[in-house]
Amino acid sequence: TVGISAEEQQSIFRVVAAVLFLGNVNFEAPPGNSEASEVVDSCAPFLKSAAQILEVDTQALAEVLTIRTIRTRGEVFKKALLVHEADETRDALARALYGTLFLRVVQRTNQSIG
């Protein structure tokens, strides 16, 4: 366990599970709108599980993955992402979560041996 408490181990497992669930989320263009994306219905349980693990609202997570929010002075614009852009956003989120987790595990391991 290299000095990582049981509580921290559970947190690590939760982040890994969230990353795996996110990897199962796929997107498609809504009917009649090829300029947007939405979570494929069969992937909704994976999105819900990832959101629960990350302790965020499922709809908010879906929106973050499929809509770009642009803030300017005093205004907020929302632009739907294309399917490939939603895929890239999902992958970026998964990489960020896993990368942060990896750095934390390395840091804790170095603390325990150094």
C-alpha atoms as one frame of an Amber mdcrd trajectory, in Angstrom:
protein
   0.000   0.000   0.000   3.103   2.236   0.094   1.643   4.235   2.933  -1.669
   4.984   1.228  -4.565   4.687   3.650  -7.605   2.539   2.940  -9.657   5.717
   2.477  -7.203   7.060  -0.091  -7.185   3.704  -1.870 -10.972   3.847  -2.166
 -10.688   7.351  -3.624  -8.155   6.087  -6.149 -10.428   3.214  -7.148 -13.352
   5.634  -7.518 -11.419   7.902  -9.878 -10.263   4.934 -11.955 -13.864   3.683
 -12.111 -15.068   7.130 -13.212 -12.447   7.195 -15.979 -13.526   3.730 -17.141
 -17.212   4.699 -17.135 -16.423   7.884 -19.081 -14.615   5.774 -21.659 -17.869
   3.919 -22.299 -19.828   7.097 -23.037 -20.443   7.596 -26.754 -22.106  10.409
 -28.645 -24.316  10.759 -31.683 -25.905  13.623 -33.564 -29.479  14.300 -32.484
 -32.116  13.584 -35.136 -32.255  16.459 -37.584 -29.203  18.273 -36.195 -25.817
  17.183 -37.495 -24.210  20.232 -35.854 -24.712  18.976 -32.278 -24.117  15.907
 -30.142 -25.852  13.977 -27.396 -25.069  10.934 -25.297 -26.168   7.707 -26.988
 -29.162   6.366 -25.054 -27.500   3.007 -24.401 -24.564   4.869 -22.779 -26.697
   6.844 -20.309 -26.029   4.364 -17.451 -22.265   4.860 -17.899 -22.677   8.634
 -17.809 -24.842   8.363 -14.690 -22.311   6.115 -12.943 -19.424   8.457 -13.775
 -21.417  11.433 -12.515 -22.313   9.667  -9.266 -18.713   8.686  -8.632 -17.503
  12.225  -9.370 -20.340  13.612  -7.253 -21.697  15.843 -10.010 -25.126  16.132
 -11.573 -25.606  13.754 -14.507 -27.200  16.431 -16.698 -24.408  18.878 -15.864
 -21.789  16.303 -16.881 -23.638  15.610 -20.142 -23.761  19.345 -20.840 -20.056
  19.815 -20.136 -19.276  17.020 -22.591 -21.591  18.218 -25.392 -21.740  22.012
 -25.113 -18.981  24.624 -25.155 -19.632  27.620 -22.936 -18.065  30.884 -24.090
 -17.984  33.789 -21.654 -17.402  37.314 -22.801 -17.733  40.572 -20.968 -21.232
  40.335 -19.510 -22.478  37.581 -21.828 -22.472  33.792 -21.893 -22.843  31.881
 -25.151 -23.391  28.152 -25.480 -22.400  26.275 -28.614 -23.234  22.653 -29.255
 -20.229  20.447 -29.953 -20.005  18.157 -32.953 -19.829  14.435 -32.186 -16.057
  14.259 -32.708 -15.606  17.338 -30.485 -17.674  15.713 -27.732 -15.480  12.605
 -28.068 -12.380  14.780 -27.686 -13.857  16.558 -24.664 -14.684  13.238 -22.984
 -11.167  11.969 -23.665  -9.612  15.191 -22.332 -11.632  14.925 -19.118 -10.646
  11.280 -18.666  -6.967  12.108 -19.299  -7.083  15.005 -16.829  -8.658  12.855
 -14.124  -6.229   9.992 -14.667  -3.217  12.304 -14.961  -4.063  14.071 -11.723
  -4.591  10.729 -10.010  -1.264   9.410 -11.291   0.610  12.462 -10.020  -1.057
  12.093  -6.609  -0.126   8.389  -6.365   3.478   9.176  -7.322   3.590  11.969
  -4.746   2.221   9.710  -1.972   4.605   6.900  -2.952   7.580   9.287  -2.854
   6.468  10.552   0.562   6.304   7.037   1.951   9.729   5.940   0.683  11.573
   9.230   1.002
